[in-house]
Amino acid sequence: MVYWNPRIEDMPVSELKAMQLKQLKMLVYKLYTFSSFYRTKMKAKGVTPEDIQTLDDIVKLPFMTKSDLRDGYPDKLFTASPKEIVRYHASSGTTGKPTIVGYTQNDIDNWAESVARGLVSAGLGHNDVLQVAYTYGLFSGGLGLHYAAERIGAAVVPASTGNTERQIDLIRDLGVTAIAATPSYLLHLGEVAEKMGISIKDDTKLRIGILGAEPWSPRMRDRIENWLGIRAIDIYGTSELSGPLYSECSEQCGVHVWSDMALVEVIDPATGEHVAPGEKGELVFTMLQKEAFPIIRYRVGDIATLHEEVCACGRTHPRIGRISGRVDDMIIIRGINVFPSQVEFHLMTNPEVGNEFQIVVDRKGALDTMLIRAELRPEAFGDRVFELDAIKDRITQRLRSALNVGVNVELVEPGSLPRFEGKAKRVVDKRVY
């Protein structure tokens, strides 16, 4: 087994927890002393640094939410001086004010170190060529992978997003062995390659995909791996935490979260209480080493499970299971909670269905309606209407049974749904509130 930092990655759990407690106590003291934002929140909760004596005491600390970050725009939450800031990144701000994240040089170094560990754990090294098809710029995706790949000695192709035919040429001509992208864009890239007469599996050296930035199901992983002939590795991070930070190892059984850098909790979104080990809940992160933009008990909004047993790869750090949805992209249809990832999972069980789908939510009178538009594979789309009706009925019944809500299905021609170079926009909500 290859490690990037074996002293840390296979450190005994007891030592990791002792390190976390020391870092947590230092962090709380620092923020209580020097951050008016955190001191105010802690006083409102009736907690002082002296109250943090064990890791379990973290529940005494207040949560941090997206609204806190927006209210602190642009730099009210920073704890580093302007002279110490070496980089800024920002969220898109599509649901409100953007979030500005500042970085010191140590923050940049820790970010690269975190991703470097993940890339090595997934099987990448100095002989690889990584094409980064995440956006560069204010979005933090591209640069996180870029610096980490260079740190482990891999060559980098900073392709960013778009110009898909050119991306395919680069993969083939430069002997690219790994690609970092959203799963939906990689599928789109595979489709375009086939139209160009190129098989990713047979005509390129691509062997690993580092995929994230949107929820994707095990069914989609299977489809990517079988069709493109690569190993599909899940990566996780958010702009607030730094960007892409953690990934699966070659065992592909959960995303390793480095305990020396972060403390992760899983809570019931409604009550804020910890859920039982292995149960789904909302992820909460405390970043233990961030200098410019510290994070304590930040409610990310992603729904997942947490697994603390030692991984088969030997790494002792906890793993988060596949993201099954978000608290804030959850669709409520007639009182039933539905996640786009649930729809994707059950669509992908049908061999006739292609890679793209769209959920259209509307309201008829006082009742909500949900239409799922799904592309068929080219070989499944024919002129025999009765066969298409049978496929549609089967998919409709399966979805209604799985989601426990009324749903209509529309089967559409291959290539007719929108494609996205960034995160796929799966939901169109036409309801007026």
Secondary structure, DSSP 8 states (H G I E B T S, - for coil): ---SSHHHHT--HHHHHHHHHHHHHHHHHHHHHH-HHHHHHHHHHT--GGG--SGGGGGGS--B-HHHHHHTTTTTT--S-GGG--EEEE---TTSS--EEEE-HHHHHHHHHHHHHHHHHTT--TT-EEEE-S--SSSSHHHHHHHHHHHTT-EEE---S--HHHHHHHHHHTT--EEEE-HHHHHHHHHHHHHTT--HHHHS---EEEE-SS---HHHHHHHHHHH-SEEEEEEEETTTTEEEEEB-TT-SSEE--TTTEEEEEE-TTT--B--TT--EEEEEEESS-SSS-EEEEEEEEEE-EE-S--TTS--S-EE----EESSS-EEETTEEE-HHHHHHHHTTSTTEEEEEEEEEEEETTEEEEEEEEEE-GGG--S-HHHHHHHHHHHHHHHHHHHTS--EEEEE-TT-S---SSS---EEE----
